């Protein structure tokens, strides 16, 4: 991938603007989880160590564009950054109208207030893009999680800035995804879980052409089970997706790579913390049963498959793991991935929640913080920020 890396750009005495992803959860005016912020520190420290004046840009939440709302202020992020970097971080609110970098010490880290407070961010306004680009000598795109959005701070500024490059966090994400999808160690196994086929249809279609084995879980698996002609009782599924599910089942069978559906499942009459769980063969589901996890025989097969994998892509749980009686499948799968010799990459909110719950973050090859960007990359889409970075690299004088 022809993208200029931040490490290959001279930063000494330059004003370096870095687009990071500080979209973190807040509680009582403080950052509730610092994982996303901690991941950005190497990028920021590299710029500081190289003698640059640093300006940081990010969004937080979904405020109404053009309206300042203290609920979505980056002030808690500024406080946390200052403590983690042991350096002064100055939050600047009115940077569009009254900002001069010369008014700050070079050692000050400048954090621009929530970019979504600015008119034109969502619409990729050329005016806002130019205001951003005019502030810096070098623009660094380091927010993979936002790279699927064609916005002023993730696209327009890359078009207009003097020098543009990708930060190490973004580069490491792209390298991990390319390793998993473009040149994977075989066999390549993909696990796609979650509630709806419709939200991950493109992911399923793209992966079905690449993988040696496709494993489906959750409500997605229920739709495939129903498509195969079996009863699923009152389980969550999508009637409108049965045709595409049947087509995928047939195509994978023809390729000699069948989608292995559960042979046994864990059911209950309701979804609640006190629901009574029962293990049943997949062909013995009653009309009042809800399928909420896979059973022990399915777990054994799943774990055996994962043991022999060369590459594993994991997106979504295979059961309602939030409740202990329906968590065995996701737990066993998570631990098998952690113990596998395969290169593994995990992405998606529910997936990361499972990684945290089972404390396996240091045993996953790469954990993607991308969310929507992760899914779009796996779908095979070209991410706008990556496309414009590649274009700028091609257009740069050799």
C-alpha positions as CSV (number, residue, x, y, z in Angstrom):
1,X,0.0,0.0,0.0
2,X,1.6,3.2,-1.2
3,X,1.1,5.5,1.8
4,X,3.7,7.8,3.3
5,X,4.4,6.9,6.9
6,X,4.8,9.4,9.6
7,X,8.2,7.9,10.6
8,X,9.5,8.8,7.1
9,X,8.7,12.5,7.4
10,X,11.0,15.2,8.9
11,X,9.0,16.7,11.7
12,X,11.6,18.9,13.4
13,X,10.4,22.5,13.9
14,X,7.2,21.7,12.0
15,X,3.6,22.2,13.2
16,X,2.2,18.7,13.0
17,X,-1.6,18.2,13.2
18,X,-2.6,14.6,14.1
19,X,-6.2,13.4,13.6
20,X,-6.8,10.9,16.4
21,X,-9.8,9.0,17.6
22,X,-10.6,10.2,21.2
23,X,-14.2,9.1,20.9
24,X,-14.1,7.6,24.4
25,X,-16.9,6.8,27.0
26,X,-17.3,9.4,29.7
27,X,-18.8,9.0,33.2
28,X,-19.2,11.9,35.7
29,X,-17.1,14.2,33.6
30,X,-14.2,11.8,33.4
31,X,-12.9,9.3,30.8
32,X,-14.3,5.9,31.7
33,X,-12.0,3.9,29.6
34,X,-8.5,5.1,28.4
35,X,-7.7,2.2,26.1
36,X,-8.3,4.2,22.9
37,X,-6.3,7.2,24.2
38,X,-3.4,5.0,25.3
39,X,-3.2,3.6,21.8
40,X,-2.5,7.1,20.4
41,X,0.4,8.0,22.8
42,X,3.2,6.5,20.7
43,X,2.2,8.6,17.7
44,X,2.0,11.8,19.8
45,X,5.3,11.1,21.6
46,X,7.0,10.4,18.3
47,X,6.0,13.9,17.1
48,X,7.2,15.5,20.3
49,X,10.5,13.6,20.3
50,X,11.2,14.7,16.8
51,X,10.9,18.4,17.8
52,X,7.4,19.1,16.4
53,X,4.7,21.5,17.7
54,X,1.7,19.2,18.1
55,X,-2.0,19.9,17.3
56,X,-4.5,17.2,18.0
57,X,-7.9,16.8,16.4
58,X,-10.8,14.5,17.3
59,X,-14.5,14.1,17.6
60,X,-16.4,12.9,20.6
61,X,-20.0,11.6,20.4
62,X,-22.7,12.9,18.2
63,X,-23.4,16.6,19.1
64,X,-25.5,18.8,16.9
65,X,-23.1,20.2,14.3
66,X,-22.2,23.9,14.8
67,X,-23.4,24.0,18.4
68,X,-21.1,23.9,21.4
69,X,-22.3,21.4,24.0
70,X,-20.3,20.9,27.2
71,X,-21.5,17.3,27.4
72,X,-19.4,16.5,24.4
73,X,-16.4,18.6,25.3
74,X,-12.9,17.1,24.9
75,X,-11.9,18.7,28.2
76,X,-11.8,15.3,30.1
77,X,-9.6,14.0,27.2
78,X,-7.2,16.9,27.6
79,X,-6.9,16.2,31.3
80,X,-6.2,12.6,30.8
81,X,-3.7,13.2,28.0
82,X,-1.8,15.7,30.2
83,X,-1.5,13.1,33.0
84,X,-0.5,10.3,30.6
85,X,2.0,12.4,28.7
86,X,3.2,14.4,31.7
87,X,2.9,17.5,29.5
88,X,0.7,20.5,29.3
89,X,-2.3,20.0,27.0
90,X,-4.2,23.1,26.0
91,X,-7.9,22.7,24.9
92,X,-8.7,25.5,22.3
93,X,-12.3,26.2,21.7
94,X,-12.3,29.2,19.3
95,X,-9.5,28.1,17.0
96,X,-11.4,28.9,13.8
97,X,-11.6,32.6,14.5
98,X,-8.8,33.5,16.9
99,X,-5.9,31.1,16.9
100,X,-2.1,31.7,16.4
101,X,0.3,28.9,17.2
102,X,2.9,31.5,18.1
103,X,0.9,32.4,21.2
104,X,1.7,29.0,22.7
105,X,4.9,27.4,24.0
106,X,6.4,24.8,21.7
107,X,6.2,22.3,24.5
108,X,2.4,22.8,24.7
109,X,0.2,20.2,23.1
110,X,-2.8,21.8,21.5
111,X,-6.1,19.9,21.4
112,X,-8.7,21.5,19.3
113,X,-12.2,21.3,20.7
114,X,-14.6,18.6,19.4
115,X,-14.4,18.9,15.6
116,X,-18.1,18.0,15.4
117,X,-18.9,21.4,17.0
118,X,-17.8,22.9,13.7
119,X,-20.1,23.6,10.8
120,X,-19.1,21.6,7.7
121,X,-17.3,18.6,9.4
122,X,-19.9,16.0,8.3
123,X,-20.3,17.5,4.8
124,X,-16.5,17.6,4.2
125,X,-16.6,21.4,3.8
126,X,-13.7,22.7,1.8
127,X,-13.8,25.9,4.0
128,X,-13.3,23.9,7.2
129,X,-10.8,21.6,5.5
130,X,-8.7,24.6,4.5
131,X,-8.9,26.1,8.0
132,X,-7.5,22.9,9.4
133,X,-4.8,22.6,6.7
134,X,-3.7,26.2,7.1
135,X,-2.8,25.5,10.8
136,X,-0.1,22.9,10.0
137,X,3.0,22.0,8.0
138,X,2.3,18.3,8.2
139,X,-1.0,16.5,8.6
140,X,-1.0,13.0,10.1
141,X,-4.0,10.7,9.7
142,X,-3.9,8.2,12.6
143,X,-7.6,7.5,13.2
144,X,-8.4,4.3,11.5
145,X,-11.8,4.2,13.2
146,X,-12.8,7.3,11.3
147,X,-11.2,6.4,8.0
148,X,-14.5,5.3,6.4
149,X,-15.9,8.8,6.8
150,X,-15.4,11.4,4.1
151,X,-15.4,14.4,6.4
152,X,-13.4,17.6,6.7
153,X,-11.0,16.2,9.3
154,X,-10.6,12.8,7.7
155,X,-10.6,13.6,4.0
156,X,-10.8,17.3,3.0
157,X,-7.8,18.3,5.1
158,X,-5.8,15.5,3.5
159,X,-6.6,16.9,0.1
160,X,-5.4,20.4,1.1
161,X,-2.5,20.0,3.6
162,X,1.0,20.7,2.4
163,X,2.4,17.3,3.5
164,X,0.2,14.3,4.5
165,X,1.1,10.9,6.0
166,X,-0.3,8.0,8.0
167,X,0.5,7.6,11.7
168,X,1.8,4.4,13.2
169,X,-1.6,3.4,14.7
170,X,-3.3,3.7,11.3
171,X,-0.5,1.9,9.6
172,X,-0.5,-1.0,12.1
173,X,-4.2,-1.4,11.6
174,X,-3.9,-1.6,7.8
175,X,-0.9,-4.0,8.0
176,X,-2.9,-6.3,10.3
177,X,-6.0,-6.3,8.1
178,X,-3.9,-6.8,4.9
179,X,-2.1,-9.7,6.6
180,X,-5.4,-11.3,7.5
181,X,-7.3,-10.7,4.2
182,X,-4.8,-10.3,1.3
183,X,-2.1,-12.7,2.1
184,X,-3.3,-14.9,5.0
185,X,-1.7,-18.0,6.4
186,X,-4.0,-20.9,5.6
187,X,-6.5,-22.1,6.6
188,X,-8.3,-18.8,6.9
189,X,-11.3,-19.0,9.3
190,X,-13.8,-16.2,9.7
191,X,-16.3,-16.0,12.6
192,X,-19.2,-13.6,12.0
193,X,-21.7,-13.3,14.8
194,X,-24.2,-10.8,15.9
195,X,-28.0,-10.3,15.6
196,X,-28.6,-9.5,11.9
197,X,-27.5,-10.9,8.5
198,X,-28.6,-7.6,6.9
199,X,-26.0,-5.5,8.8
200,X,-23.2,-7.9,7.8
201,X,-24.4,-9.2,4.4
202,X,-21.5,-7.6,2.5
203,X,-19.0,-8.9,5.0
204,X,-20.4,-12.4,4.6
205,X,-20.5,-12.2,0.8
206,X,-16.9,-11.0,0.6
207,X,-15.5,-13.4,3.2
208,X,-17.3,-16.4,1.6
209,X,-15.1,-15.9,-1.4
210,X,-11.8,-15.8,0.6
211,X,-12.1,-18.1,3.6
212,X,-11.5,-21.8,4.0
213,X,-14.2,-21.9,6.7
214,X,-17.0,-19.5,7.6
215,X,-18.5,-19.8,11.0
216,X,-21.7,-17.9,11.8
217,X,-23.2,-17.2,15.2
218,X,-26.0,-15.5,17.1
219,X,-29.0,-14.3,15.2
220,X,-27.1,-14.6,12.0
221,X,-26.7,-18.3,12.6
222,X,-30.4,-18.6,13.3
223,X,-31.2,-17.1,9.9
224,X,-29.0,-19.7,8.3
225,X,-30.5,-22.5,10.3
226,X,-34.0,-21.4,9.2
227,X,-32.8,-21.2,5.6
228,X,-31.6,-24.8,5.9
229,X,-35.2,-25.9,6.6
230,X,-35.0,-26.4,10.4
231,X,-37.3,-25.0,13.0
232,X,-35.8,-22.2,15.2
233,X,-38.9,-21.7,17.4
234,X,-39.2,-18.1,18.4
235,X,-35.5,-17.3,18.0
236,X,-34.3,-14.0,16.6
237,X,-33.8,-14.2,12.8
238,X,-34.5,-12.3,9.6
239,X,-37.1,-13.8,7.3
240,X,-36.2,-11.3,4.6
241,X,-32.6,-12.7,4.4
242,X,-33.5,-16.4,4.0
243,X,-32.9,-16.4,0.2
244,X,-29.4,-15.0,0.4
245,X,-28.6,-17.3,3.3
246,X,-29.7,-20.3,1.2
247,X,-27.6,-19.1,-1.7
248,X,-24.5,-18.7,0.5
249,X,-25.1,-22.2,2.0
250,X,-25.3,-23.7,-1.5
251,X,-22.3,-21.7,-2.9
252,X,-20.1,-22.7,0.1
253,X,-21.2,-26.4,-0.3
254,X,-20.3,-26.3,-4.0
255,X,-16.8,-25.0,-3.1
256,X,-16.4,-27.8,-0.7
257,X,-16.2,-25.4,2.2
258,X,-19.6,-25.8,3.9
259,X,-20.8,-23.4,6.5
260,X,-20.9,-25.5,9.6
261,X,-24.2,-24.8,11.4
262,X,-24.7,-25.8,15.0
263,X,-25.6,-29.4,15.7
264,X,-26.8,-28.6,19.2
265,X,-27.8,-25.3,20.9
266,X,-28.7,-23.8,24.3
267,X,-32.3,-22.6,24.4
268,X,-34.7,-20.9,26.8
269,X,-38.3,-19.6,26.8
270,X,-37.1,-16.1,27.4
271,X,-34.1,-13.9,27.3
272,X,-33.3,-12.8,30.8
273,X,-30.7,-13.1,33.5
274,X,-32.9,-15.7,35.3
275,X,-33.9,-17.7,32.2
276,X,-33.5,-21.4,32.5
277,X,-31.1,-22.8,29.9
278,X,-31.5,-26.2,28.2
279,X,-29.3,-28.0,25.7
280,X,-31.1,-29.4,22.7
281,X,-30.1,-31.0,19.4
282,X,-30.7,-28.6,16.5
283,X,-33.5,-30.7,15.1
284,X,-35.5,-30.8,18.3
285,X,-36.4,-27.1,18.7
286,X,-39.9,-26.4,20.1
287,X,-42.1,-23.5,19.0
288,X,-41.5,-21.6,22.3
289,X,-37.7,-22.1,22.3
290,X,-35.2,-19.2,21.8
291,X,-31.8,-20.2,20.6
292,X,-29.3,-18.2,22.7
293,X,-26.0,-20.1,22.4
294,X,-24.4,-23.1,20.8
295,X,-24.2,-26.5,22.6
296,X,-21.2,-28.6,23.8
297,X,-20.9,-30.7,20.7
298,X,-20.9,-27.7,18.5
299,X,-18.3,-26.1,20.8
300,X,-16.0,-29.1,20.5
301,X,-16.1,-28.9,16.7
302,X,-15.6,-25.2,16.7
303,X,-12.6,-25.4,19.0
304,X,-11.0,-28.2,16.9
305,X,-11.4,-26.1,13.8
306,X,-9.7,-23.1,15.4
307,X,-6.8,-25.2,16.7
308,X,-5.7,-25.8,13.1
309,X,-6.2,-22.3,11.8
310,X,-3.5,-20.2,10.2
311,X,-5.5,-17.0,10.3
312,X,-8.6,-16.1,12.2
313,X,-10.9,-13.1,11.6
314,X,-13.4,-12.6,14.5
315,X,-16.3,-10.3,14.4
316,X,-19.2,-10.9,16.7
317,X,-20.1,-13.3,19.5
318,X,-21.9,-16.6,18.9
319,X,-24.2,-16.4,21.9
320,X,-25.8,-14.0,24.3
321,X,-22.5,-14.0,26.4
322,X,-23.7,-11.1,28.6
323,X,-25.7,-13.8,30.5
324,X,-23.6,-16.6,32.0
325,X,-26.0,-19.4,31.1
326,X,-25.6,-18.4,27.4
327,X,-21.9,-17.6,27.4
328,X,-20.2,-21.0,27.1
329,X,-19.9,-20.8,23.3
330,X,-18.4,-17.3,23.1
331,X,-16.1,-18.1,26.1
332,X,-14.8,-21.3,24.6
333,X,-14.3,-19.7,21.2
334,X,-12.5,-16.7,22.7
335,X,-10.1,-18.9,24.7
336,X,-9.5,-21.1,21.6
337,X,-8.6,-18.1,19.6
338,X,-6.3,-16.9,22.3
339,X,-4.5,-20.3,22.6
340,X,-4.3,-20.8,18.8
341,X,-1.0,-20.4,17.0
342,X,-2.9,-18.6,14.2
343,X,-2.6,-14.9,13.5
344,X,-5.9,-13.5,14.8
345,X,-7.6,-10.2,14.3
346,X,-10.7,-9.2,16.3
347,X,-12.9,-6.2,15.7
348,X,-16.4,-4.8,16.5
349,X,-17.9,-3.5,19.7
350,X,-19.4,-6.7,21.0
351,X,-16.2,-8.6,20.0
352,X,-14.0,-6.3,22.0
353,X,-16.4,-6.6,25.0
354,X,-15.9,-10.4,24.8
355,X,-12.1,-9.9,24.6
356,X,-12.3,-7.7,27.7
357,X,-14.6,-10.1,29.6
358,X,-12.4,-13.1,29.0
359,X,-9.1,-11.1,29.5
360,X,-7.5,-12.2,26.3
361,X,-6.4,-8.9,24.8
362,X,-2.7,-9.7,25.1
363,X,-3.3,-13.1,23.3
364,X,-5.0,-11.7,20.2
365,X,-2.7,-10.9,17.2
366,X,-4.4,-7.6,16.6
367,X,-7.4,-5.9,18.1
368,X,-9.0,-3.4,15.7
369,X,-10.6,-0.4,17.3
370,X,-12.2,0.5,13.9
371,X,-15.8,-0.5,14.4
372,X,-17.5,0.6,11.2
373,X,-14.2,1.1,9.4
374,X,-13.2,-2.5,10.3
375,X,-16.4,-3.9,8.8
376,X,-16.1,-1.9,5.6
377,X,-12.5,-3.0,5.1
378,X,-13.5,-6.6,5.6
379,X,-16.4,-6.0,3.2
380,X,-13.8,-5.1,0.6
381,X,-14.6,-1.4,0.4
382,X,-12.0,1.3,-0.2
383,X,-11.9,3.6,2.8
384,X,-12.0,7.3,1.8
385,X,-9.2,8.4,4.1
386,X,-6.9,5.6,2.8
387,X,-7.8,6.4,-0.8
388,X,-6.9,10.1,-0.5
389,X,-3.7,9.3,1.3
390,X,-2.7,6.9,-1.5
391,X,-3.6,9.6,-4.1
392,X,-1.6,12.3,-2.3
393,X,1.4,9.9,-2.2
394,X,1.1,9.2,-5.9
395,X,0.8,12.9,-6.7
396,X,3.8,13.9,-4.6
397,X,6.9,14.9,-6.5
398,X,9.4,12.1,-6.7
